[in-house]
Each structure stands twice: as C-alpha cells, then as structure tokens.
Amino acid sequence: MSEPQDVPRRARVDGVDQPLDQATVALLDEGFTRGDGAFETVGVWDGRPFRLDDHIDRLGASLAAMRLPPPDRDALLADVEAVLDGITQDAALKLFATASDTRAVTLEAPPRRVLPRRLVTQPAPWVRPLDTWGYAGAKSLSYGPNMAATRAAQAAGGDDALLITLEGWVAEGPTFQVCWVADGVLHPPSRGLGIVDSISRRSVEALAAERSIPVVAGRWNVQAPQYADEVLVSSAVRPLLAVIEIDGVDLPGAGPIGSQLADDLDRWRRGLERRDLQPGDAAAPGAQRADADEPATTDTPEG
C-alpha cells in the first residue's frame, strides 16, 4: 500500500478537470444549501476501483429514493477514468450528484481517521425501517447527524459511534457497517432496519458464503455484539477491523473468522487469489445466508 501523500488530489466537476483543492460548486447548489443529493465513496486498491458498478447502481437507487433523476452513468464512468489515469496506489474515489444537476468525481488519499476500535452507542432516530418511508436507506449528502454522532461518541471517550435505532436495535456506524461472529455464525443487522445497503458488507457476506460460514441477519440490541466472539467493522476505504470495546465492555478483538475474512477481502480488492480455498470447497455465494426480519433474541448472550 502506497503512502497517502503519493496520491494526486484530483476532481472533475460536470466533466471539467480541476485540482481538488481548487474545485468548486455554486454556492446556491442544492447539494450545498440543503444536502439535497447523493454520494458514493469507492475504495481504490492498487489503482483498482472496487465494485464500481455496484456503487453507481447504489447511487442511482439513492437518487430514486429521493425522487431525483438517475445519474449519467456514461459521464460518471468517463469522469472516473479521467481521475484514475495513471493511479496505481490505494485511494478514495467519491461520486456526487446533487438536486441542482451537478456531477462531481474526486480522488484523494484514503482518509486518515482514528480506527473505530472503541465504540460508544448513540441514538439514530433518522434510521427508520424500510417499510415506513421511501427515503430509508438512501445514502444522501445529509450526513450531519452521522457526523454529530461520531463527535458525541468521541466526547464520551470512544473512537466512533455505534448507531442504535429508536426501537433499540443495533444498526451501523456513521460511516461503516458492523457485524459480529457468535458460535461460528456471522450476524449483520437486518437491512430492513433502513440502514445503508453496505457494499463492503455485501462483500464480507459473499466471502463468508465461500468459506461456508453461515450468515444470519436480524434485529438485536447492543448485548448481542457485546457477548459475541468477534465484532467487525468495515467500509469502502477501510479494511475489515475488529472492535475491542462497546460502551466500556471489553471484547475479544480479532479472532480466526474475522482475520480470515479480512485477508480474503483485502486480496479480493487487490485482484489476488484467496488463500487456502479450493474451488470445490466453496459454497455458492449466499447459500448459507438467511435474513430474519423478525426480532431476534435480544436480552441474552445467545442473542
């Protein structure tokens, strides 16, 4: 992995190349004045954008949920090709589409942030079930509540927040997905909660299926990850990391399943063969997955 300072800072706004530090949008653009628009962060690994088509598809789904027109896919792909020209390092690629019809693509080094090892729960009343309103799960530019939750968690002594719905269910992090391993089973929160449909999570679930690791999504309170064997977080620009504390409760940290999946994810992102996996041994992707939208056990270590 290259050093962050090696990554050129680039931007294209409506197809026009600009240095990132000088790139601008109109002051009255709805994306700035109202946070009205959607965005995607795409991990670039050794110069390769990971699952770019999936990110563009999700951008379109977010815009549709917000009653905005779909992105110009061909224009976005041309912008991405331009900003990635000659790039061989790890980087962060961002795609933006606003209600004022502004299209922007940026490239810079992966963010230097405190790793989310110690999480503090924070209420997330804006995370609402998918069946309650059409905007649920959209990855909009309105990320103020998420960032405020991070700052509140840090003020309470944590590295970042673990978002909890009004009903008390574990949801996600402000900028990352969360899942945990208990008794050999990978447990992510149900997408029905209205969380972002994390592409990083999709990748982890697919890798778990290849390893014949069962994946069961559901609704749990914070005691479930606190009693888990491993608690894991990841995002488009983060590796799969083990959490070591939630609300002051010490966790086991990295374990065998999380470590294996972290290695698999890194190798997939970099276009490398996964280790110790024979084609005949792999389960079909999704074969071991279940999604339980009904509440799971929430008050015992087994939950």
C-alpha positions as CSV (number, residue, x, y, z in Angstrom):
1,M,0.0,0.0,0.0
2,S,1.4,3.4,-1.0
3,E,1.9,6.3,1.3
4,P,-1.1,8.6,1.3
5,Q,0.9,11.7,0.2
6,D,1.7,9.9,-3.1
7,V,-1.9,10.1,-4.3
8,P,-2.7,13.1,-6.6
9,R,-5.7,15.1,-5.4
10,R,-8.0,15.4,-8.4
11,A,-11.5,16.4,-9.3
12,R,-13.9,16.6,-12.2
13,V,-17.0,18.8,-11.9
14,D,-19.5,18.4,-14.7
15,G,-16.8,16.9,-16.8
16,V,-14.2,19.7,-16.2
17,D,-10.8,18.7,-14.7
18,Q,-9.8,20.7,-11.6
19,P,-7.2,20.3,-8.8
20,L,-9.2,19.1,-5.9
21,D,-8.1,22.0,-3.7
22,Q,-9.5,24.4,-6.2
23,A,-12.6,22.5,-7.3
24,T,-15.9,24.4,-6.6
25,V,-19.6,24.1,-6.9
26,A,-22.1,27.0,-6.9
27,L,-22.8,28.5,-3.5
28,L,-26.5,28.1,-4.2
29,D,-26.2,24.5,-5.4
30,E,-28.9,22.4,-3.6
31,G,-26.3,19.9,-2.6
32,F,-24.6,22.6,-0.6
33,T,-27.5,24.6,0.7
34,R,-29.8,21.7,1.6
35,G,-27.7,18.5,1.4
36,D,-30.1,17.5,-1.4
37,G,-28.3,14.8,-3.4
38,A,-26.5,11.6,-3.0
39,F,-22.9,10.4,-3.0
40,E,-20.7,7.3,-3.0
41,T,-17.2,6.5,-1.7
42,V,-15.4,3.9,-3.7
43,G,-12.3,2.2,-2.4
44,V,-9.4,2.2,-4.9
45,W,-6.9,-0.6,-4.1
46,D,-3.6,-0.6,-6.1
47,G,-5.3,1.7,-8.6
48,R,-8.3,-0.5,-9.0
49,P,-11.8,0.8,-8.1
50,F,-13.5,-1.9,-6.2
51,R,-17.1,-2.8,-7.3
52,L,-17.5,0.5,-9.1
53,D,-20.7,-0.7,-10.9
54,D,-22.3,-1.6,-7.6
55,H,-21.5,1.8,-6.3
56,I,-23.0,3.6,-9.3
57,D,-26.1,1.3,-9.0
58,R,-26.5,2.3,-5.4
59,L,-26.0,6.0,-6.2
60,G,-28.9,5.6,-8.7
61,A,-31.1,3.9,-6.0
62,S,-30.4,6.7,-3.5
63,L,-31.3,9.3,-6.0
64,A,-34.5,7.4,-7.0
65,A,-35.5,7.2,-3.3
66,M,-35.1,11.0,-3.1
67,R,-37.2,11.5,-6.2
68,L,-34.2,12.7,-8.2
69,P,-33.2,11.7,-11.8
70,P,-30.7,8.9,-12.2
71,P,-27.0,9.7,-12.7
72,D,-25.5,9.9,-16.2
73,R,-23.7,6.6,-16.0
74,D,-21.6,7.1,-19.1
75,A,-20.5,10.5,-17.9
76,L,-19.6,9.2,-14.5
77,L,-17.5,6.4,-15.9
78,A,-15.7,8.8,-18.1
79,D,-15.0,11.1,-15.1
80,V,-13.7,8.1,-13.1
81,E,-11.5,7.0,-15.9
82,A,-10.0,10.5,-16.1
83,V,-9.3,10.9,-12.4
84,L,-7.8,7.4,-12.1
85,D,-5.5,7.9,-15.1
86,G,-2.0,6.7,-14.1
87,I,-3.1,5.8,-10.5
88,T,-1.5,2.7,-9.0
89,Q,-1.9,3.5,-5.3
90,D,-4.7,3.0,-2.8
91,A,-7.0,6.0,-2.8
92,A,-10.5,7.2,-2.1
93,L,-12.8,7.9,-5.0
94,K,-16.0,9.9,-4.4
95,L,-19.0,10.3,-6.7
96,F,-21.5,13.2,-6.1
97,A,-24.9,14.0,-7.8
98,T,-26.9,16.9,-6.5
99,A,-30.5,18.1,-7.0
100,S,-29.1,21.1,-8.9
101,D,-27.8,18.6,-11.5
102,T,-24.2,18.9,-10.5
103,R,-22.0,15.9,-11.1
104,A,-18.6,15.6,-9.4
105,V,-15.9,13.0,-9.0
106,T,-13.0,13.4,-6.7
107,L,-9.8,11.4,-5.9
108,E,-7.6,11.7,-2.9
109,A,-5.6,9.6,-0.4
110,P,-7.6,7.3,1.9
111,P,-8.8,9.2,4.9
112,R,-6.6,9.3,8.0
113,R,-9.0,8.7,10.8
114,V,-8.9,7.1,14.2
115,L,-9.7,3.4,13.7
116,P,-13.1,2.6,15.2
117,R,-11.9,0.1,17.8
118,R,-13.8,1.5,20.8
119,L,-17.5,2.3,20.0
120,V,-20.0,4.2,22.1
121,T,-23.7,3.7,21.3
122,Q,-25.6,6.8,20.1
123,P,-29.3,7.1,19.2
124,A,-30.0,7.3,15.5
125,P,-33.7,8.4,15.1
126,W,-33.1,9.0,11.4
127,V,-32.6,5.3,10.8
128,R,-36.1,4.1,10.1
129,P,-37.5,0.7,8.8
130,L,-37.7,0.3,5.0
131,D,-41.4,-0.3,5.1
132,T,-42.1,3.0,6.9
133,W,-40.8,5.6,4.3
134,G,-39.3,5.5,0.9
135,Y,-36.2,7.6,1.8
136,A,-35.0,4.9,4.3
137,G,-31.5,3.6,3.4
138,A,-30.7,6.3,0.9
139,K,-27.0,7.4,1.0
140,S,-27.7,11.1,0.9
141,L,-25.5,14.2,1.2
142,S,-27.3,15.0,4.5
143,Y,-24.7,13.3,6.8
144,G,-24.8,15.9,9.6
145,P,-26.5,13.6,12.1
146,N,-24.0,10.9,11.4
147,M,-21.0,13.2,12.0
148,A,-22.6,14.6,15.1
149,A,-23.0,11.0,16.5
150,T,-19.2,10.4,15.9
151,R,-18.3,13.6,17.8
152,A,-20.6,12.7,20.6
153,A,-19.1,9.2,20.9
154,Q,-15.6,10.7,20.9
155,A,-16.6,13.2,23.6
156,A,-17.7,10.2,25.6
157,G,-14.2,8.5,25.2
158,G,-14.8,6.3,22.2
159,D,-13.3,6.3,18.8
160,D,-16.6,6.3,17.0
161,A,-20.3,5.7,17.3
162,L,-22.4,2.6,17.1
163,L,-25.8,3.8,15.9
164,I,-28.9,2.4,17.7
165,T,-32.5,2.8,16.3
166,L,-35.4,4.2,18.3
167,E,-36.5,0.6,18.9
168,G,-33.1,-0.3,20.4
169,W,-31.7,-2.3,17.5
170,V,-28.0,-2.2,16.5
171,A,-27.9,-0.5,13.1
172,E,-24.5,0.5,11.7
173,G,-21.7,3.0,12.3
174,P,-21.8,6.6,11.0
175,T,-19.5,5.7,8.1
176,F,-19.1,1.9,8.4
177,Q,-21.0,-1.4,8.6
178,V,-20.9,-3.6,11.6
179,C,-21.4,-7.3,12.1
180,W,-20.3,-9.9,14.6
181,V,-19.4,-13.6,14.9
182,A,-21.1,-15.8,17.5
183,D,-20.8,-19.6,17.6
184,G,-19.3,-19.6,14.1
185,V,-22.2,-17.6,12.6
186,L,-21.8,-14.1,11.1
187,H,-24.5,-11.7,12.3
188,P,-25.2,-8.4,10.4
189,P,-28.1,-6.2,11.3
190,S,-31.2,-6.6,9.1
191,R,-31.3,-4.4,6.0
192,G,-35.0,-3.9,6.8
193,L,-34.0,-1.6,9.6
194,G,-33.3,1.1,7.0
195,I,-29.5,1.0,7.2
196,V,-27.3,1.8,4.2
197,D,-27.1,-1.3,1.9
198,S,-23.3,-1.5,2.5
199,I,-21.3,-2.8,-0.4
200,S,-18.5,-3.6,2.0
201,R,-21.0,-5.8,3.9
202,R,-22.1,-7.5,0.7
203,S,-18.5,-8.4,0.0
204,V,-18.0,-9.8,3.5
205,E,-21.2,-11.8,3.3
206,A,-20.1,-13.2,-0.1
207,L,-16.7,-14.2,1.3
208,A,-18.3,-15.8,4.3
209,A,-20.5,-17.9,2.0
210,E,-17.4,-19.0,0.0
211,R,-16.0,-20.2,3.3
212,S,-19.3,-21.9,4.3
213,I,-19.7,-19.6,7.2
214,P,-23.4,-19.1,7.9
215,V,-24.7,-15.6,7.7
216,V,-27.9,-14.7,9.6
217,A,-29.2,-11.1,9.6
218,G,-31.7,-9.9,12.2
219,R,-32.5,-7.4,14.8
220,W,-30.6,-7.4,18.1
221,N,-29.9,-5.0,20.9
222,V,-26.4,-4.0,21.9
223,Q,-25.9,-7.0,24.2
224,A,-25.6,-9.3,21.2
225,P,-22.3,-7.8,19.9
226,Q,-21.1,-7.3,23.5
227,Y,-21.4,-11.1,24.1
228,A,-20.0,-12.0,20.6
229,D,-16.8,-13.8,19.8
230,E,-15.7,-11.1,17.4
231,V,-17.2,-7.7,16.4
232,L,-16.2,-6.5,13.0
233,V,-16.5,-3.2,11.1
234,S,-15.6,-2.2,7.5
235,S,-16.2,0.4,4.8
236,A,-15.3,1.0,1.2
237,V,-12.0,2.6,2.3
238,R,-11.3,0.6,5.5
239,P,-10.2,-3.0,5.9
240,L,-12.3,-5.4,8.0
241,L,-11.3,-4.5,11.6
242,A,-12.0,-6.0,15.0
243,V,-13.7,-3.8,17.6
244,I,-12.3,-4.2,21.1
245,E,-14.9,-2.3,23.2
246,I,-18.5,-1.2,23.1
247,D,-19.8,1.1,25.9
248,G,-16.9,0.2,28.1
249,V,-17.4,-3.6,27.7
250,D,-14.2,-5.3,26.6
251,L,-14.5,-7.5,23.6
252,P,-12.2,-10.4,22.5
253,G,-10.8,-8.5,19.5
254,A,-9.5,-10.2,16.3
255,G,-10.5,-13.9,16.0
256,P,-10.0,-16.6,13.4
257,I,-13.1,-15.9,11.3
258,G,-12.7,-12.2,11.2
259,S,-9.0,-12.5,10.4
260,Q,-9.6,-14.9,7.6
261,L,-12.4,-12.7,6.1
262,A,-10.2,-9.6,6.5
263,D,-7.5,-11.3,4.5
264,D,-9.9,-12.5,1.9
265,L,-11.4,-9.0,1.5
266,D,-8.0,-7.4,1.1
267,R,-7.0,-9.9,-1.6
268,W,-10.3,-9.6,-3.5
269,R,-10.0,-5.8,-3.5
270,R,-6.4,-6.1,-4.9
271,G,-7.4,-8.7,-7.5
272,L,-5.4,-11.6,-5.8
273,E,-6.4,-15.2,-5.3
274,R,-7.8,-16.0,-1.9
275,R,-5.6,-18.3,0.2
276,D,-6.5,-21.8,1.2
277,L,-9.8,-22.0,-0.7
278,Q,-10.2,-24.8,-3.1
279,P,-12.9,-24.2,-5.8
280,G,-14.7,-27.5,-4.9
281,D,-14.9,-26.5,-1.3
282,A,-16.6,-23.1,-1.8
283,A,-20.3,-22.8,-1.1
284,A,-22.4,-21.0,-3.7
285,P,-22.5,-17.3,-2.7
286,G,-25.5,-16.7,-0.5
287,A,-26.1,-20.4,0.1
288,Q,-25.6,-20.1,3.9
289,R,-27.4,-16.8,4.2
290,A,-30.7,-16.1,5.9
291,D,-32.3,-12.8,6.6
292,A,-34.6,-12.8,9.6
293,D,-36.6,-9.5,9.7
294,E,-38.4,-10.5,12.8
295,P,-36.8,-9.5,16.1
296,A,-34.1,-12.0,17.2
297,T,-33.4,-12.8,20.8
298,T,-32.2,-9.6,22.4
299,D,-31.7,-10.0,26.1
300,T,-29.4,-13.0,26.5
301,P,-25.8,-13.8,25.5
302,E,-27.2,-16.2,22.9
303,G,-28.9,-13.3,21.1
